[in-house]
Every structure is written in structure tokens, then in C-alpha cells.
Amino acid sequence: MESIGAYLQVVQQVLARMDARSIMWTVALLFDAWREERRVFLCGNGGSASTASHMANDLSKATIVPGRRRMKVIALTDNISLITAWANDSSYEDVFSEQLENLMESGDVLLAISASGNSPNVLRAVARAARMGGVTIGWTGQEGGRLKDMVDLAVMVPTDDIGMIESCHLVLDHLVTMELRRHIAGHGVVGVPLLAVSDLAASLRARRVGKGAR
């Protein structure tokens, strides 16, 4: 019983140390995707793959507001036939990026989930999305790996415990989904002017290019 309480306490401590602003901007970017009728793609491996599928479900269904259009969300983790075809015929590193080649358009969003920040197929998907004009968000862990410097917006869980990172990513899924639905219902992001939301992706990309991250 003591170990259970200790785990729950650590989860609370890790979540309390997270950068709330990066979470707010995740909501803002997803809200802008909804407002501009863009698509949102998600990817990840292992536990992060299940989080990607879970979040695609939540964004697709739990954000529905009667009378308003719905979000367009696709988990790149869900088509087993296509994933295994690319893995078998090309490389496992291509299983997400090649799906994006078929589906992504400029302005669409990729939310890439990797606890280590170093999953090769996730990194390749981010690079492909960026080349295609997509907005990239990375959810990762304490160090962020290579992912944090490749994405437009990085959200990092401040711990190196993989299980804890994955637990917190699920909390983020539900928090972001709840906030996003609230903003869709009110048709605005509290504390974030709509013009600022629209300009965020462009400004982040400009900053990224300026840093030479690509």
C-alpha cells in the first residue's frame, strides 16, 4: 500500500513541474487545426502507440460539440496491414512517414509521442511532416532526445522514468481533450488571441529555421 501511495505522489509531483504554457500552446495549435479544418495525425511506438490511438479516439469523439464541425484525426498507429507492409517492404523507420506522404497537407498537424525522444520512425515522421509544411508537436520525457529540437513545439515530462512519462502523457491526452472541447464550444482559446494562435505555427517554424534545427 505504501508503494502505491508513493507512486501516486510522484505522478502528482512530476505533473506539477510541467510547463503549463507548452500544454496551453498544444491546445491552441489543435484548436487552430480544428478552426482551419486541418487534419491531426498522431504516432508513437509501444505504450506511446497506444497513447496515440487513445488520443485519436478522444480528439475524434470527446471534443464533439453539437452544431459545430468535428475534428479530423488519424492515428498512424492503427492500420496494421499498412504498417507491416512498409516495415516488410521498406523499413520499420518508414511506417509513419510513408503514411504521411499519402495524407498530409500543408498546415496539418503531427503530434509525435516518444518517451525517449529518439525513436527513429517517429523522428523520420517529424522530418517528413516538416518538409510537407506540417506543424509538429512532440511529447517526450525529461531530456527530450532529438525530438525536442526537431519539432515546432516540445512538451516534456520532467522525469527519466519511462512508465511515469507514459502515465503523464495519458493525463495530458485527457487534459488537452477537455480543454479543446471547451474552447470549441466557446469558439476561442481563453487567454490566447485568435490571431496569435494563427501566427504561432509560422513563428515557431521561423524560429526553428533560424536555429538551424532542420
BAFI-3210 file (N, C-alpha, C; in Angstrom, 3 decimals, decimal comma, padded with zeros to 6 digits):
// residues 214
n [1|2|3|4|5|6|7|8|9|10|11|12|13|14|15|16|17|18|19|20|21|22|23|24|25|26|27|28|29|30|31|32|33|34|35|36|37|38|39|40|41|42|43|44|45|46|47|48|49|50|51|52|53|54|55|56|57|58|59|60|61|62|63|64|65|66|67|68|69|70|71|72|73|74|75|76|77|78|79|80|81|82|83|84|85|86|87|88|89|90|91|92|93|94|95|96|97|98|99|100|101|102|103|104|105|106|107|108|109|110|111|112|113|114|115|116|117|118|119|120|121|122|123|124|125|126|127|128|129|130|131|132|133|134|135|136|137|138|139|140|141|142|143|144|145|146|147|148|149|150|151|152|153|154|155|156|157|158|159|160|161|162|163|164|165|166|167|168|169|170|171|172|173|174|175|176|177|178|179|180|181|182|183|184|185|186|187|188|189|190|191|192|193|194|195|196|197|198|199|200|201|202|203|204|205|206|207|208|209|210|211|212|213|214]
n.u [000,834|001,986|003,818|002,120|000,882|003,162|003,844|001,645|001,998|004,410|003,624|001,913|003,790|005,530|003,788|003,138|005,474|005,532|005,613|003,206|002,556|003,435|001,632|-000,725|-000,213|-000,220|-002,942|-003,842|-002,711|-003,955|-006,578|-006,504|-006,056|-008,514|-010,182|-009,302|-009,928|-008,046|-006,117|-005,243|-002,572|-001,287|001,402|003,490|005,418|005,035|003,977|003,523|002,379|-000,104|-001,061|-001,196|-003,242|-005,315|-005,565|-006,316|-008,839|-010,059|-009,816|-011,327|-013,910|-014,535|-014,380|-016,549|-018,979|-022,298|-023,701|-021,374|-018,589|-016,651|-013,514|-010,750|-009,051|-006,339|-004,806|-001,659|-000,856|-002,677|-003,383|-002,712|-002,125|-001,041|001,120|002,727|003,224|004,850|006,957|007,910|008,469|010,015|011,228|011,175|011,494|010,127|007,395|005,555|006,176|005,807|003,070|002,237|003,100|001,125|-001,104|-000,765|-001,137|-000,075|-000,038|-001,438|-001,346|001,093|001,272|003,683|004,684|007,008|008,694|011,443|012,329|013,826|013,043|013,476|011,554|009,598|011,023|011,660|009,131|008,461|010,357|009,530|006,943|007,529|008,881|006,762|005,296|003,903|002,696|004,447|004,320|005,841|005,679|007,431|010,073|012,098|014,742|014,226|015,440|016,360|014,065|012,991|014,314|013,602|010,926|008,159|006,902|007,691|006,720|007,608|007,913|009,036|010,906|012,929|011,881|010,404|007,844|006,514|006,601|004,941|002,548|002,003|001,711|-000,733|-002,386|-002,046|-003,246|-006,010|-006,386|-005,774|-007,698|-010,099|-009,809|-009,696|-012,225|-013,756|-012,905|-013,664|-016,395|-016,750|-015,635|-013,080|-009,794|-009,102|-007,414|-005,675|-005,282|-007,021|-005,631|-003,028|-002,889|-003,200|-000,869|001,089|002,195|003,625|005,490|006,897|008,032|009,685|011,467|012,631|013,922|015,712|017,327|018,563|017,625|016,668]
n.v [-001,206|001,198|001,639|002,094|004,498|006,082|006,064|007,394|009,854|010,688|010,909|013,124|015,073|015,177|016,001|018,498|019,894|020,351|022,305|024,502|026,330|025,243|023,187|024,637|025,842|023,588|022,948|025,275|025,075|022,749|023,577|025,558|023,960|022,634|024,853|025,742|023,613|021,567|018,512|016,239|014,268|011,403|009,651|006,966|004,566|001,291|001,660|004,338|004,221|003,156|005,282|007,210|006,113|006,090|008,836|009,760|008,659|010,066|012,786|012,685|011,957|012,853|015,573|016,527|018,919|019,715|020,995|022,105|021,686|018,658|017,360|016,366|013,556|011,286|008,324|007,169|004,772|002,745|001,217|-001,808|-003,565|-001,837|-000,744|-003,039|-003,725|-001,616|-001,896|-004,430|-004,281|-002,030|-000,352|-000,434|002,065|003,642|003,444|005,335|007,772|007,266|006,904|009,496|010,725|010,051|011,334|013,828|017,398|020,776|022,685|020,872|018,955|017,174|015,160|013,857|011,175|010,174|008,650|008,534|010,264|009,599|007,716|006,172|005,913|007,732|010,142|010,276|010,585|013,101|014,708|014,327|015,407|018,087|018,823|018,732|020,899|020,766|021,271|020,574|018,759|017,608|015,144|014,189|013,003|013,841|014,597|014,902|014,026|013,720|014,583|016,909|019,090|018,985|019,458|021,832|022,537|021,461|019,298|018,390|015,819|016,038|013,813|010,824|008,346|005,867|004,627|006,452|008,722|007,883|007,544|010,195|011,310|010,243|011,541|014,125|013,796|013,553|015,980|017,913|017,219|017,771|020,547|021,424|020,766|022,488|024,959|024,791|024,755|027,317|028,686|029,874|030,369|030,578|033,335|033,376|035,167|034,863|035,580|035,340|032,612|031,713|032,727|031,375|028,852|029,598|031,394|029,737|027,937|029,695|030,414|027,955|027,410|029,503|028,655|026,632|024,049|022,195]
n.w [000,000|000,705|-001,354|-003,465|-002,773|-002,821|-005,529|-006,671|-005,495|-006,654|-009,332|-009,149|-008,358|-010,560|-012,623|-011,625|-012,066|-014,729|-017,764|-018,016|-019,954|-022,389|-022,644|-022,915|-025,399|-027,001|-026,951|-028,209|-030,798|-031,745|-031,621|-033,569|-035,787|-035,884|-036,344|-038,833|-040,354|-040,655|-040,658|-038,006|-037,106|-035,389|-033,781|-032,508|-030,575|-029,115|-025,796|-026,266|-028,767|-028,160|-026,679|-028,687|-030,298|-028,419|-027,901|-030,407|-030,564|-028,431|-029,264|-031,564|-030,745|-028,084|-028,228|-029,500|-030,196|-030,237|-033,196|-034,136|-036,374|-036,640|-035,355|-037,411|-037,269|-037,259|-036,332|-036,900|-036,099|-036,330|-038,607|-039,171|-041,306|-043,257|-041,849|-041,389|-044,020|-044,984|-043,152|-043,812|-046,584|-046,912|-044,535|-040,961|-039,962|-041,704|-041,333|-040,382|-041,655|-044,385|-044,529|-043,999|-046,321|-048,134|-047,038|-045,654|-045,693|-046,291|-043,350|-041,829|-038,745|-036,907|-034,142|-032,337|-030,353|-028,019|-025,521|-025,053|-026,961|-029,111|-030,989|-034,043|-036,196|-035,466|-035,449|-038,151|-039,223|-038,212|-039,512|-042,160|-042,062|-041,511|-043,861|-045,581|-044,922|-042,563|-039,165|-036,250|-033,243|-030,324|-027,859|-025,113|-022,904|-020,032|-020,984|-023,645|-025,972|-029,465|-030,541|-029,348|-030,440|-033,042|-033,447|-033,810|-031,459|-028,282|-025,700|-022,620|-020,236|-017,003|-016,093|-016,055|-016,002|-017,775|-017,593|-015,942|-017,553|-019,659|-018,245|-017,551|-020,090|-020,829|-019,019|-020,011|-022,520|-021,803|-020,479|-022,481|-024,388|-022,965|-022,529|-025,160|-026,178|-024,624|-025,584|-028,257|-027,952|-026,962|-028,973|-028,974|-027,602|-024,299|-023,053|-025,164|-027,984|-031,117|-033,463|-032,592|-032,188|-034,828|-035,955|-034,625|-035,494|-037,805|-036,719|-034,981|-036,784|-038,186|-036,175|-035,696|-038,142|-038,040|-035,971|-037,178|-036,991|-038,772]
ca.u [000,000|002,870|004,411|001,072|000,781|004,378|003,752|000,673|002,604|005,401|002,880|001,480|004,964|006,030|002,824|003,217|006,681|005,441|005,455|001,790|002,438|003,566|000,362|-001,682|000,038|-000,708|-004,386|-004,020|-002,396|-005,003|-007,766|-006,328|-006,270|-009,966|-010,770|-008,903|-010,322|-006,852|-006,096|-004,273|-002,031|-000,558|002,202|004,311|005,738|004,770|002,997|003,208|001,463|-001,445|-001,468|-001,588|-004,568|-006,234|-005,805|-007,089|-010,211|-010,567|-009,954|-012,381|-015,239|-014,787|-014,391|-017,752|-019,907|-023,440|-023,812|-020,073|-017,929|-015,835|-012,083|-010,288|-007,917|-005,910|-003,660|-000,851|-000,526|-003,845|-003,549|-001,689|-001,736|-000,164|002,355|003,560|003,657|006,012|008,054|008,417|008,942|010,947|011,938|010,302|011,637|009,265|005,987|004,718|006,477|005,212|001,630|002,090|003,297|-000,185|-002,225|-000,537|-001,117|000,499|-000,900|-001,878|-000,561|001,560|001,628|004,555|004,859|008,164|009,203|012,887|012,587|014,824|012,513|013,804|010,395|008,938|011,855|011,519|007,806|008,528|011,112|008,686|005,855|008,088|009,156|005,482|004,627|003,071|003,034|004,861|004,307|006,463|005,506|008,562|010,424|012,916|015,826|013,635|016,096|016,475|012,729|012,688|014,911|013,070|009,512|007,803|006,561|008,025|006,125|008,462|007,586|010,332|011,402|013,505|011,198|009,568|006,462|005,972|006,392|003,753|001,393|001,739|001,208|-002,165|-003,034|-002,047|-004,283|-007,334|-006,409|-005,841|-009,013|-011,096|-009,643|-010,013|-013,686|-014,256|-012,622|-014,514|-017,743|-016,744|-015,039|-011,904|-008,898|-009,031|-006,101|-004,849|-005,988|-007,084|-004,557|-001,794|-002,940|-002,971|000,513|002,042|002,917|004,587|006,572|007,696|008,826|010,732|012,471|013,303|014,838|016,761|018,250|019,207|017,230|016,379]
ca.v [000,000|002,350|001,868|002,658|005,908|006,769|006,252|008,447|011,122|011,070|011,369|014,498|015,955|015,337|016,820|019,876|020,539|020,519|023,654|024,663|027,114|024,357|022,462|025,603|026,016|022,377|023,159|026,350|024,574|021,809|024,392|026,201|022,911|022,467|026,071|025,827|022,328|020,774|017,191|015,987|012,915|011,019|008,433|006,570|003,137|000,622|002,363|005,608|003,897|003,044|006,640|007,861|005,594|006,566|010,262|009,924|008,374|011,153|014,008|012,484|011,779|013,605|017,022|016,862|019,918|019,758|022,201|022,523|020,621|017,766|017,307|015,344|012,983|009,972|007,712|006,418|003,506|001,860|000,373|-002,848|-004,079|-000,872|-000,657|-004,209|-003,678|-000,722|-002,479|-005,586|-003,957|-000,908|-000,312|-000,039|003,507|004,330|003,064|006,524|008,822|006,934|007,193|010,950|011,088|009,905|012,014|015,142|018,616|021,918|023,203|019,784|018,834|015,865|015,070|012,689|010,806|009,295|008,876|008,791|011,318|009,116|006,627|006,518|006,096|008,969|011,244|010,347|011,138|014,542|015,325|014,312|016,369|019,431|019,077|018,873|022,103|020,481|021,776|019,397|018,807|016,424|014,832|013,347|012,964|014,884|015,070|015,275|013,372|014,509|015,062|018,246|020,100|018,829|019,850|023,233|022,689|020,289|019,199|017,396|015,371|016,152|012,616|009,873|007,071|005,675|004,381|007,704|009,587|007,412|007,864|011,633|011,567|009,935|012,666|015,229|013,481|013,899|017,413|018,643|016,942|018,512|021,971|021,664|020,770|023,707|026,080|024,642|025,168|028,763|029,189|030,695|029,834|031,537|033,911|033,343|035,788|034,001|035,916|034,777|031,185|031,527|033,077|030,613|027,849|030,280|031,964|028,633|027,429|030,681|030,294|026,672|027,593|030,400|027,888|025,602|022,744|021,264]
ca.w [000,000|000,790|-002,672|-004,320|-002,407|-003,258|-006,986|-006,929|-005,074|-007,656|-010,506|-008,862|-008,330|-011,932|-013,347|-011,111|-012,593|-016,178|-018,297|-018,367|-021,183|-023,546|-022,750|-023,451|-026,825|-027,662|-027,135|-029,184|-032,136|-032,134|-031,859|-034,867|-036,788|-035,982|-036,923|-040,237|-040,967|-040,930|-040,034|-036,936|-037,137|-034,181|-033,922|-031,369|-030,518|-027,845|-024,979|-026,927|-029,859|-027,585|-026,324|-029,936|-030,658|-027,385|-028,075|-031,643|-030,161|-027,600|-030,054|-032,550|-030,153|-026,849|-028,491|-030,281|-029,677|-031,158|-034,005|-034,650|-037,126|-035,831|-035,655|-038,350|-036,541|-037,733|-035,649|-037,857|-035,429|-036,286|-039,786|-039,013|-042,619|-043,908|-041,057|-041,648|-045,420|-045,073|-042,378|-044,537|-047,928|-046,884|-043,260|-039,857|-039,787|-042,662|-041,186|-040,169|-042,635|-045,681|-044,434|-044,119|-047,723|-048,781|-046,394|-045,066|-046,487|-045,576|-042,295|-040,956|-037,514|-036,442|-032,726|-032,235|-028,953|-027,797|-024,171|-025,134|-027,937|-030,073|-031,819|-035,431|-037,085|-035,056|-035,937|-039,604|-039,489|-037,931|-040,597|-043,347|-041,844|-041,644|-045,282|-046,269|-044,446|-041,403|-037,836|-035,488|-031,782|-029,753|-026,445|-024,784|-021,489|-019,410|-021,844|-024,928|-027,084|-030,688|-030,901|-028,835|-031,321|-034,396|-033,542|-033,603|-030,044|-027,475|-024,365|-021,973|-018,885|-016,311|-015,414|-016,995|-015,799|-018,961|-017,181|-015,435|-018,714|-020,358|-017,399|-017,668|-021,435|-020,824|-018,332|-020,973|-023,502|-021,288|-020,189|-023,746|-024,986|-022,203|-022,812|-026,564|-026,324|-024,004|-026,472|-029,441|-027,547|-026,824|-030,212|-028,708|-026,578|-023,208|-022,819|-026,371|-029,106|-032,285|-034,383|-032,036|-032,472|-036,260|-036,284|-033,817|-036,273|-038,680|-035,916|-034,472|-037,896|-038,464|-035,113|-035,909|-039,263|-037,567|-035,134|-037,998|-036,457|-039,864]
c.u [000,875|003,460|003,388|000,929|001,974|004,333|002,799|001,229|003,618|004,720|002,451|002,657|005,495|005,091|002,905|004,429|006,615|005,207|004,020|001,620|002,548|002,302|-000,704|-001,487|-000,316|-002,195|-004,619|-003,767|-003,456|-006,314|-007,685|-006,523|-007,764|-010,579|-010,488|-009,228|-009,111|-006,959|-005,000|-003,871|-001,267|000,248|003,025|004,538|005,388|003,671|002,591|002,306|000,035|-001,959|-001,911|-002,986|-005,640|-006,572|-006,577|-008,566|-010,809|-010,783|-011,095|-013,773|-015,524|-014,749|-015,655|-018,625|-021,067|-023,519|-022,498|-019,430|-016,995|-014,373|-011,782|-008,989|-007,609|-004,709|-002,906|-000,449|-001,573|-004,026|-002,437|-001,214|-000,747|001,172|003,280|004,026|004,882|007,212|008,716|009,097|009,981|011,771|010,944|010,393|010,682|007,775|005,049|004,931|005,842|003,699|001,378|002,234|001,982|-001,201|-001,991|-000,552|-000,554|-000,505|-001,494|-000,914|-000,152|001,916|002,377|004,881|006,016|008,755|010,690|013,203|013,545|014,330|012,720|012,588|009,593|009,713|011,722|010,158|007,789|009,254|010,270|007,566|006,344|008,342|007,860|004,682|003,726|003,575|003,341|004,910|004,938|006,177|006,595|008,852|011,404|013,981|015,323|014,245|016,262|015,135|012,519|013,222|014,380|011,670|009,325|007,520|006,859|007,352|006,843|007,996|008,889|010,691|012,019|012,920|010,186|008,100|005,786|005,686|005,115|002,477|001,007|001,241|-000,291|-002,957|-003,127|-003,109|-005,640|-007,458|-006,573|-007,195|-010,106|-011,031|-010,046|-011,520|-014,283|-014,047|-013,433|-015,932|-017,848|-016,163|-013,904|-011,072|-008,694|-007,597|-005,185|-005,646|-005,939|-005,967|-003,233|-001,734|-002,602|-001,516|001,538|002,858|003,977|005,766|007,483|008,578|009,973|011,848|013,293|014,333|016,016|017,787|019,018|018,849|016,936|017,637]
c.v [001,266|002,690|002,473|004,146|006,708|007,041|007,396|009,820|011,614|011,575|012,822|015,469|016,218|016,235|018,284|020,625|020,776|021,967|023,827|025,427|026,236|023,529|023,371|025,775|024,763|022,512|024,190|025,864|023,590|022,541|025,064|025,195|022,667|023,655|026,179|024,543|021,528|019,414|017,106|014,520|012,655|009,761|008,198|005,075|002,560|001,302|003,681|005,396|003,797|004,409|007,400|007,414|006,104|008,033|010,543|009,661|009,553|012,431|013,896|012,514|012,710|015,115|017,460|017,843|019,999|021,089|022,708|021,360|019,835|017,804|016,156|014,768|011,577|009,512|006,851|005,052|002,417|000,931|-000,679|-003,380|-003,142|-000,738|-001,832|-004,262|-002,795|-001,292|-003,617|-005,197|-002,840|-000,951|000,071|001,461|004,301|004,187|004,247|007,565|008,526|007,115|008,689|011,401|011,000|010,941|013,467|016,257|019,742|022,471|022,134|019,663|017,381|015,983|013,756|012,416|009,818|009,601|009,211|009,992|010,891|007,975|006,967|006,751|007,348|010,177|011,397|010,922|012,652|015,270|015,397|015,345|017,796|019,783|019,315|020,071|021,895|021,163|020,558|019,669|017,514|016,294|013,839|013,407|014,050|015,458|015,486|014,603|014,301|015,174|016,523|019,352|020,025|019,391|021,355|023,505|021,396|020,394|018,062|017,097|015,283|014,950|011,719|008,481|006,880|005,465|005,647|008,676|009,186|007,683|009,331|012,007|011,274|011,018|013,861|015,019|013,956|015,380|018,228|018,448|017,748|020,003|022,298|021,691|022,055|024,906|026,010|025,100|026,679|029,480|030,168|030,067|030,896|032,017|033,920|033,961|034,896|034,305|035,341|033,282|030,931|031,774|032,182|029,639|028,502|030,818|030,876|028,062|028,382|030,584|029,031|026,783|028,472|029,685|026,840|024,219|021,734|020,957]
c.w [000,000|-000,576|-003,634|-004,046|-002,888|-004,755|-007,317|-006,563|-006,107|-008,923|-010,311|-008,914|-009,736|-012,733|-012,910|-011,653|-014,100|-016,556|-018,797|-019,673|-022,429|-023,748|-023,350|-024,950|-027,615|-027,953|-028,234|-030,603|-032,628|-032,397|-033,227|-035,994|-036,985|-036,715|-038,417|-041,008|-041,451|-040,248|-038,973|-037,016|-035,843|-034,448|-032,663|-031,420|-029,147|-027,052|-025,597|-028,131|-029,328|-027,144|-027,569|-030,363|-029,704|-027,619|-029,363|-031,375|-029,399|-028,408|-031,055|-031,932|-028,979|-027,042|-029,242|-029,520|-030,666|-031,904|-034,554|-035,400|-036,207|-036,258|-036,611|-037,796|-037,040|-036,910|-036,660|-037,317|-035,654|-037,479|-039,811|-040,363|-043,299|-043,179|-041,375|-043,100|-045,572|-044,320|-043,144|-045,850|-047,958|-045,607|-042,176|-039,601|-040,680|-042,373|-040,953|-041,269|-043,989|-045,672|-044,584|-045,565|-048,502|-048,311|-046,010|-046,092|-045,642|-044,570|-041,393|-039,775|-037,284|-034,972|-032,551|-030,774|-028,831|-026,435|-024,183|-026,006|-029,024|-030,956|-033,297|-036,329|-036,727|-035,581|-037,448|-039,980|-039,265|-039,056|-041,868|-043,219|-042,033|-043,105|-046,060|-045,776|-043,256|-040,146|-036,970|-033,996|-031,283|-028,277|-026,078|-023,290|-021,110|-020,331|-023,221|-026,129|-028,282|-031,035|-030,517|-029,740|-032,749|-034,553|-033,375|-032,128|-029,307|-026,107|-023,658|-020,549|-018,099|-015,438|-016,475|-016,823|-016,924|-018,598|-016,690|-016,579|-019,443|-019,562|-017,558|-019,057|-021,525|-020,100|-019,277|-022,039|-023,008|-020,970|-021,472|-024,410|-024,294|-022,517|-024,247|-026,795|-025,754|-024,925|-027,760|-029,122|-027,436|-028,017|-029,958|-027,622|-025,509|-023,021|-024,023|-027,517|-030,335|-033,280|-033,903|-032,304|-033,926|-036,632|-035,595|-034,654|-037,146|-037,879|-035,361|-035,569|-038,229|-037,438|-035,285|-037,024|-038,839|-036,712|-035,939|-037,538|-037,552|-040,639]
res [m|e|s|i|g|a|y|l|q|v|v|q|q|v|l|a|r|m|d|a|r|s|i|m|w|t|v|a|l|l|f|d|a|w|r|e|e|r|r|v|f|l|c|g|n|g|g|s|a|s|t|a|s|h|m|a|n|d|l|s|k|a|t|i|v|p|g|r|r|r|m|k|v|i|a|l|t|d|n|i|s|l|i|t|a|w|a|n|d|s|s|y|e|d|v|f|s|e|q|l|e|n|l|m|e|s|g|d|v|l|l|a|i|s|a|s|g|n|s|p|n|v|l|r|a|v|a|r|a|a|r|m|g|g|v|t|i|g|w|t|g|q|e|g|g|r|l|k|d|m|v|d|l|a|v|m|v|p|t|d|d|i|g|m|i|e|s|c|h|l|v|l|d|h|l|v|t|m|e|l|r|r|h|i|a|g|h|g|v|v|g|v|p|l|l|a|v|s|d|l|a|a|s|l|r|a|r|r|v|g|k|g|a|r]
***
